[in-house]
């Protein structure tokens, strides 16, 4: 039996690396993608393949899917970054474009590269790493909030059509996670008593949705609570 193949973006550390370790431990052949060359060490540690590149370039997603060897069963679109800008009136446009490129465009590029392969294989499973910021407004980072709302909108619009093709699409929406992305503020969060999730906790939720989640699942993961599926209210 041919082993499963997976592509995981944002896998040089944090949630992506933790997902790769879980999947590789169950026999999945993993392709790890990140612009940070440290992804090569993570890939080597799990017996996978590293693709170093900036996911705001659609060719990087295409190269990653191609590296899976013609088969793609699992896709984790996890790459993300935050914004330092709170006021659109003073927004740094270069930084804005970079955040939207990673958080939003790279998800579309990943789907564009992966879906033809999954359709050719007869199906697959996809999870997007969103955020609690996808489900409510976060004043501290409105640009990040916007991009994560966009990701959830895409999941909601596509999950039904893809399910009819045998492809499951869902999202995991974690609260604050102790990853390199928040390293600069970690001491401040700890001093304020703000609890954080571990990358392993979120990775476990990602793999659960990959394996068993219903199409369109939006799984909320918060510190000290069991993961719970988010159900949006009906339109008035």
C-alpha positions, 0 to 999 in steps of 0.5 A: 500500500502506498503511504500517504503524502502531505504538504505542510506550510509554515513548517520551520517551527511552531504548529507546522513543525508539530503537525509534521512530527505527528503525521510522520510518526503515523507513516505519512510522507511529509513535504515541509514548506517555509521561507526559513531555511530551518525547515530543512532541519525539521524535514530531516528530523521527520524523514521528509522533504523541505521546500524553502521559499516565500509562499507569497509566490504561487510557484513555491506552492506548486513546487511543494505539491510537485515534491509530494511525488504525484500523490497528495492526500493531506494538505495543511495550510498553516503559514501565517504572520501578524501585523504591527499596524493598528491604524489604517491611517498610518499603515505601512503598505509594504508590511500590509501586502506581506501580511495579506500575501502570507495569510490570505494569498498563500492559502489560495495558491496552496489550493490552486496547486493541490486541488488538481492533484487531489481530484486526480487521486480521488479525494483528500483532506485539507485544514487551514490554520485560522485563528480566534481572530477569524471569528471575532474582531481583535483590536490589537491587530485588525489587519491580521483579523481581516485576513483570518476572516477571509480564510474562514469565508473561503472555507465556508464557501468551498467546503460544500462543493469540495465535499461533493468531490471527496475532498474535505476542507476545514479550519482550526481556530486557535487562541494565543499559541506559544510559537516563534510568532509571539516570541517577542511578546511572550514575557509580557503575556506571561506577566499578564497571566494570559494563558497560551496554547502549546504548538503540540496542542494545536497540532493535535487538533489539526490532525484530528480535523484532517482525519475525522473532521466533517467538511466545513469544520471550524474547530476552536482551540483555547487554553484549558478547554476541550476543542469545540466546533464553532457553529455560526448563527443563522442569518436574521 
